[in-house]
Amino acid sequence: MVQHSLIEPERQALESQIRECYGRCAYTHKTHEKMAERLHFRHKAGKWANIILSSLITGGAVSTIFARGAGWDGYAVYATASLSILSLIFNAYLKDLDPGALAQRHREAASDIWNVREAYLSLIADIVGQASDLAALRERRDSLQAALHKIYHGAPHTDGEAYGKAQDALKNKEDLTFSEREIDLMLPIDLRRAQK
């Protein structure tokens, strides 16, 4: 491993900038994943709520047909009408707010950002390895920034709740970190660092 005291100041400054970009990219990627998870849950909950409302409306309509004169058919009519109005409001709300489609857009943004994040990681390795010249490294950096700008421009907005969950996943649950042993177990025996 190259010690930072041996790296020229310009290369070290570039590495610091790229490390910062990598960190922001990792957070943005994880935030989009968390938004997608939450929106997917809302989408499923909305579908179930719609099924339950439809079932209750159907049950109320059927009961008014078969319970004529039983004394409580008037209540069933009012309850069914109330549930129908609630269903109409709920469906009108969901018409403009499609959490399933929005979750998919967040997944796509996360996937695109993941690719840039991994490219930043490779760039850090190349900076530290000192095999590439600074001009080529800067060119790669600028290319990655342009690609990331294009992704961010089309990506849906995230919120503080998703960011908080991303922060917890990255800092406390160590979503992006692996021990040497974990990595070794995923690799073929010939590629493992700790040979048995």
C-alpha positions as CSV (number, residue, x, y, z in Angstrom):
1,M,0.0,0.0,0.0
2,V,1.3,3.5,-0.9
3,Q,1.7,5.8,2.0
4,H,0.2,9.3,1.6
5,S,3.4,11.0,2.5
6,L,5.0,9.5,-0.6
7,I,2.2,10.7,-2.9
8,E,2.8,14.0,-4.7
9,P,0.6,16.9,-3.4
10,E,-1.4,17.2,-6.7
11,R,-2.2,13.5,-6.7
12,Q,-3.2,13.6,-3.0
13,A,-5.5,16.6,-3.6
14,L,-7.1,14.7,-6.5
15,E,-7.5,11.6,-4.4
16,S,-9.1,13.7,-1.6
17,Q,-11.6,15.2,-4.1
18,I,-12.5,11.8,-5.6
19,R,-12.9,10.2,-2.2
20,E,-15.4,13.0,-1.3
21,C,-17.2,12.3,-4.6
22,Y,-17.3,8.6,-3.9
23,G,-18.8,9.2,-0.4
24,R,-21.5,11.5,-1.8
25,C,-22.2,9.0,-4.5
26,A,-22.5,6.1,-2.1
27,Y,-24.9,8.1,0.1
28,T,-27.0,9.1,-2.9
29,H,-27.1,5.6,-4.2
30,K,-28.3,4.2,-0.8
31,T,-30.8,7.0,-0.4
32,H,-32.4,6.2,-3.7
33,E,-32.5,2.5,-2.7
34,K,-34.3,3.4,0.6
35,M,-36.8,5.7,-1.2
36,A,-37.6,2.8,-3.6
37,E,-38.1,0.4,-0.7
38,R,-40.5,2.8,1.1
39,L,-42.4,3.6,-2.1
40,H,-42.7,-0.1,-2.9
41,F,-44.2,-0.7,0.5
42,R,-46.7,2.2,0.0
43,H,-47.6,0.7,-3.4
44,K,-48.3,-2.7,-1.9
45,A,-50.2,-1.2,1.1
46,G,-52.3,1.0,-1.3
47,K,-53.2,-2.1,-3.4
48,W,-54.2,-4.0,-0.3
49,A,-56.3,-1.0,1.0
50,N,-58.0,-0.8,-2.4
51,I,-58.8,-4.6,-2.3
52,I,-60.2,-4.3,1.2
53,L,-62.3,-1.2,0.4
54,S,-63.7,-3.0,-2.7
55,S,-64.5,-6.1,-0.7
56,L,-66.3,-4.0,1.9
57,I,-68.3,-2.1,-0.8
58,T,-69.2,-5.4,-2.5
59,G,-70.2,-6.9,0.8
60,G,-72.4,-3.9,1.6
61,A,-74.0,-4.0,-1.8
62,V,-74.8,-7.7,-1.6
63,S,-76.1,-7.4,1.9
64,T,-78.6,-4.7,0.8
65,I,-79.9,-7.0,-1.8
66,F,-80.4,-10.0,0.5
67,A,-81.2,-8.2,3.7
68,R,-84.3,-6.2,2.6
69,G,-86.7,-5.7,5.5
70,A,-84.3,-7.1,8.1
71,G,-84.1,-3.7,9.8
72,W,-80.4,-3.0,9.2
73,D,-80.4,-2.7,5.4
74,G,-80.7,1.1,5.7
75,Y,-77.4,1.1,7.6
76,A,-75.8,-1.1,5.0
77,V,-76.8,1.3,2.3
78,Y,-75.3,4.3,4.1
79,A,-72.1,2.3,5.0
80,T,-71.8,1.2,1.4
81,A,-72.2,4.7,0.1
82,S,-69.7,6.0,2.6
83,L,-67.1,3.3,1.6
84,S,-67.8,4.1,-2.1
85,I,-67.0,7.8,-1.5
86,L,-63.9,6.8,0.4
87,S,-62.8,4.5,-2.4
88,L,-63.4,7.3,-5.0
89,I,-61.2,9.7,-2.9
90,F,-58.5,7.1,-2.4
91,N,-58.4,6.2,-6.1
92,A,-58.3,9.8,-7.2
93,Y,-55.4,10.3,-4.8
94,L,-53.5,7.3,-6.2
95,K,-54.2,8.3,-9.8
96,D,-51.8,11.2,-9.7
97,L,-49.4,9.6,-7.2
98,D,-48.2,6.3,-8.6
99,P,-45.8,5.0,-5.9
100,G,-45.0,1.9,-8.0
101,A,-43.8,3.9,-10.9
102,L,-41.9,6.3,-8.7
103,A,-40.2,3.4,-6.9
104,Q,-39.1,2.1,-10.2
105,R,-37.6,5.5,-11.1
106,H,-35.7,5.5,-7.8
107,R,-34.4,1.9,-8.5
108,E,-33.2,3.0,-12.0
109,A,-31.4,6.1,-10.5
110,A,-29.8,3.9,-7.9
111,S,-28.6,1.5,-10.5
112,D,-27.1,4.3,-12.6
113,I,-25.5,5.9,-9.6
114,W,-24.1,2.5,-8.5
115,N,-22.2,2.3,-11.7
116,V,-20.6,5.8,-11.2
117,R,-19.8,5.0,-7.6
118,E,-17.9,1.9,-8.7
119,A,-16.1,3.9,-11.3
120,Y,-15.0,6.4,-8.6
121,L,-13.7,3.5,-6.5
122,S,-11.7,2.3,-9.5
123,L,-10.4,5.8,-10.0
124,I,-9.2,6.0,-6.4
125,A,-7.4,2.7,-6.8
126,D,-5.7,4.1,-9.9
127,I,-4.7,7.4,-8.2
128,V,-3.2,5.5,-5.3
129,G,-1.5,3.0,-7.6
130,Q,0.2,5.9,-9.4
131,A,0.2,4.1,-12.7
132,S,-1.8,6.7,-14.5
133,D,-0.7,10.3,-15.1
134,L,-2.7,13.2,-13.5
135,A,-4.1,14.5,-16.8
136,A,-5.7,11.1,-17.6
137,L,-7.1,10.9,-14.1
138,R,-8.6,14.4,-14.2
139,E,-10.2,13.5,-17.5
140,R,-11.8,10.5,-16.0
141,R,-12.9,12.6,-13.0
142,D,-14.5,15.1,-15.3
143,S,-16.2,12.4,-17.4
144,L,-17.7,10.9,-14.2
145,Q,-18.9,14.3,-13.0
146,A,-20.7,14.8,-16.3
147,A,-22.3,11.4,-16.2
148,L,-23.4,11.9,-12.6
149,H,-24.9,15.3,-13.4
150,K,-27.0,13.7,-16.2
151,I,-28.2,11.1,-13.8
152,Y,-29.1,13.6,-11.1
153,H,-30.9,15.8,-13.6
154,G,-33.4,13.1,-14.4
155,A,-33.5,11.4,-11.0
156,P,-36.6,11.8,-8.8
157,H,-36.2,13.7,-5.5
158,T,-35.4,12.0,-2.2
159,D,-36.3,13.1,1.3
160,G,-34.8,13.3,4.8
161,E,-36.4,10.0,5.9
162,A,-34.7,8.1,3.1
163,Y,-31.4,9.9,3.8
164,G,-31.6,9.0,7.5
165,K,-32.2,5.3,6.6
166,A,-29.3,5.4,4.1
167,Q,-27.1,7.0,6.8
168,D,-28.0,4.2,9.3
169,A,-27.4,1.5,6.7
170,L,-24.0,2.9,5.7
171,K,-22.7,4.0,9.1
172,N,-24.2,1.5,11.6
173,K,-25.1,-1.5,9.5
174,E,-22.0,-1.2,7.3
175,D,-23.8,-1.9,4.0
176,L,-20.8,-1.2,1.8
177,T,-18.1,-2.8,3.9
178,F,-16.9,-6.4,4.1
179,S,-14.3,-8.0,6.2
180,E,-11.4,-9.8,4.4
181,R,-12.9,-13.1,5.4
182,E,-16.4,-12.2,3.9
183,I,-14.8,-11.3,0.6
184,D,-12.6,-14.4,0.6
185,L,-15.7,-16.6,1.1
186,M,-17.3,-15.0,-2.0
187,L,-14.2,-15.6,-4.2
188,P,-12.9,-18.8,-5.8
189,I,-10.1,-20.4,-3.7
190,D,-7.3,-19.3,-6.0
191,L,-8.3,-15.6,-5.6
192,R,-8.6,-15.6,-1.9
193,R,-6.0,-13.6,0.2
194,A,-6.1,-15.9,3.2
195,Q,-5.3,-19.3,1.7
196,K,-6.3,-22.3,3.7
